[in-house]
Amino acid sequence: MVQVFLIRCKNFRVHQALGIFGLCILILMIPTGIFPSIYKVYAATTTIDAAGHNVFRLTSGYILIALAFINRKKAFLHKRLMLGGMVMLMSAAIFRISFDLNMQNSQLFNKGLQVLPAVVLFTFDLARYKKVVLVDLISVVAVFCIYFFADYFWLSNFGEILMNFLISIFVKPFL
């Protein structure tokens, strides 16, 4: 919200400085975001597929934000990729909210609330530009692909090999 306000007020230098600061935080989030999910598999407190969902969501969010940073000179694309990255990274917060509302078992609530900003943007763009803006739907497609297909990957031999590799990178060096 602050970034949008800064651009609206034409305060580009502060926007860029905060963007660089945010990018540094994102780089720190990669190991600190993925570590807990992978550690839980190592400690046998969660299943490989549950942790794998988190790894996929975090990784896709990181990738979308990195693409937004790369495309920072293309405002239209930059804004939509940033929103997509935020959609992917807010899944844990939404899941916690669902517990507060006693809706933790409602995937319609969890996934619906997660993709709501992207769906609203898609609808707004459709009304404004009178055409489909597919980049608006990247995070929506990612959310549902992860939801429906991640188990097939993580419960396969290749998923187990990848999880063991991630454990060797993110967990074992710190034990």
Contacts in CASP RR format, 6 or more apart in sequence:
PFRMAT RR
TARGET T0000
AUTHOR 0000-0000-0000
METHOD contacts of the structure
MODEL  1
MVQVFLIRCKNFRVHQALGIFGLCILILMIPTGIFPSIYKVYAATTTIDA
AGHNVFRLTSGYILIALAFINRKKAFLHKRLMLGGMVMLMSAAIFRISFD
LNMQNSQLFNKGLQVLPAVVLFTFDLARYKKVVLVDLISVVAVFCIYFFA
DYFWLSNFGEILMNFLISIFVKPFL
2 18 0 8 1.000
3 15 0 8 1.000
3 18 0 8 1.000
3 19 0 8 1.000
3 82 0 8 1.000
6 12 0 8 1.000
6 14 0 8 1.000
6 15 0 8 1.000
6 18 0 8 1.000
7 15 0 8 1.000
23 65 0 8 1.000
23 69 0 8 1.000
26 62 0 8 1.000
26 65 0 8 1.000
26 66 0 8 1.000
29 58 0 8 1.000
29 62 0 8 1.000
30 58 0 8 1.000
30 62 0 8 1.000
31 170 0 8 1.000
33 58 0 8 1.000
34 54 0 8 1.000
34 55 0 8 1.000
34 58 0 8 1.000
34 59 0 8 1.000
34 166 0 8 1.000
34 170 0 8 1.000
35 170 0 8 1.000
35 171 0 8 1.000
37 46 0 8 1.000
37 51 0 8 1.000
37 52 0 8 1.000
37 54 0 8 1.000
37 55 0 8 1.000
37 58 0 8 1.000
38 51 0 8 1.000
38 55 0 8 1.000
38 163 0 8 1.000
38 166 0 8 1.000
38 167 0 8 1.000
38 170 0 8 1.000
38 171 0 8 1.000
39 170 0 8 1.000
39 171 0 8 1.000
40 46 0 8 1.000
40 50 0 8 1.000
40 51 0 8 1.000
41 47 0 8 1.000
41 48 0 8 1.000
41 51 0 8 1.000
41 163 0 8 1.000
41 167 0 8 1.000
42 167 0 8 1.000
42 171 0 8 1.000
42 172 0 8 1.000
48 154 0 8 1.000
48 155 0 8 1.000
48 159 0 8 1.000
48 160 0 8 1.000
48 163 0 8 1.000
49 150 0 8 1.000
49 151 0 8 1.000
49 154 0 8 1.000
49 155 0 8 1.000
51 154 0 8 1.000
51 163 0 8 1.000
52 150 0 8 1.000
52 154 0 8 1.000
52 163 0 8 1.000
53 146 0 8 1.000
53 147 0 8 1.000
53 150 0 8 1.000
53 154 0 8 1.000
54 91 0 8 1.000
54 92 0 8 1.000
55 166 0 8 1.000
56 146 0 8 1.000
56 150 0 8 1.000
57 88 0 8 1.000
57 89 0 8 1.000
57 91 0 8 1.000
57 142 0 8 1.000
57 143 0 8 1.000
57 146 0 8 1.000
58 88 0 8 1.000
58 89 0 8 1.000
60 85 0 8 1.000
60 88 0 8 1.000
60 139 0 8 1.000
60 142 0 8 1.000
60 146 0 8 1.000
61 84 0 8 1.000
61 85 0 8 1.000
61 88 0 8 1.000
61 89 0 8 1.000
61 139 0 8 1.000
61 142 0 8 1.000
64 81 0 8 1.000
64 82 0 8 1.000
64 84 0 8 1.000
64 85 0 8 1.000
64 88 0 8 1.000
64 138 0 8 1.000
64 139 0 8 1.000
64 142 0 8 1.000
65 81 0 8 1.000
65 82 0 8 1.000
65 85 0 8 1.000
65 86 0 8 1.000
65 89 0 8 1.000
67 81 0 8 1.000
68 77 0 8 1.000
68 78 0 8 1.000
68 79 0 8 1.000
68 81 0 8 1.000
68 82 0 8 1.000
68 85 0 8 1.000
71 77 0 8 1.000
71 78 0 8 1.000
71 81 0 8 1.000
72 78 0 8 1.000
77 135 0 8 1.000
80 121 0 8 1.000
80 133 0 8 1.000
80 135 0 8 1.000
80 136 0 8 1.000
80 138 0 8 1.000
81 135 0 8 1.000
81 138 0 8 1.000
83 117 0 8 1.000
83 118 0 8 1.000
83 121 0 8 1.000
83 136 0 8 1.000
83 139 0 8 1.000
84 117 0 8 1.000
84 118 0 8 1.000
84 138 0 8 1.000
84 139 0 8 1.000
85 139 0 8 1.000
86 117 0 8 1.000
87 114 0 8 1.000
87 115 0 8 1.000
87 117 0 8 1.000
87 118 0 8 1.000
87 139 0 8 1.000
87 140 0 8 1.000
87 143 0 8 1.000
88 139 0 8 1.000
88 142 0 8 1.000
88 143 0 8 1.000
90 114 0 8 1.000
91 110 0 8 1.000
91 114 0 8 1.000
91 143 0 8 1.000
94 110 0 8 1.000
94 113 0 8 1.000
94 114 0 8 1.000
95 104 0 8 1.000
95 110 0 8 1.000
97 113 0 8 1.000
98 104 0 8 1.000
98 106 0 8 1.000
98 109 0 8 1.000
98 110 0 8 1.000
98 113 0 8 1.000
101 109 0 8 1.000
103 109 0 8 1.000
103 110 0 8 1.000
104 110 0 8 1.000
107 147 0 8 1.000
111 143 0 8 1.000
111 144 0 8 1.000
111 147 0 8 1.000
114 143 0 8 1.000
115 139 0 8 1.000
115 140 0 8 1.000
115 143 0 8 1.000
115 144 0 8 1.000
118 136 0 8 1.000
118 137 0 8 1.000
118 138 0 8 1.000
118 139 0 8 1.000
118 140 0 8 1.000
119 140 0 8 1.000
121 136 0 8 1.000
122 132 0 8 1.000
122 133 0 8 1.000
122 136 0 8 1.000
122 137 0 8 1.000
122 140 0 8 1.000
125 133 0 8 1.000
125 136 0 8 1.000
126 132 0 8 1.000
126 133 0 8 1.000
153 159 0 8 1.000
154 160 0 8 1.000
154 163 0 8 1.000
END
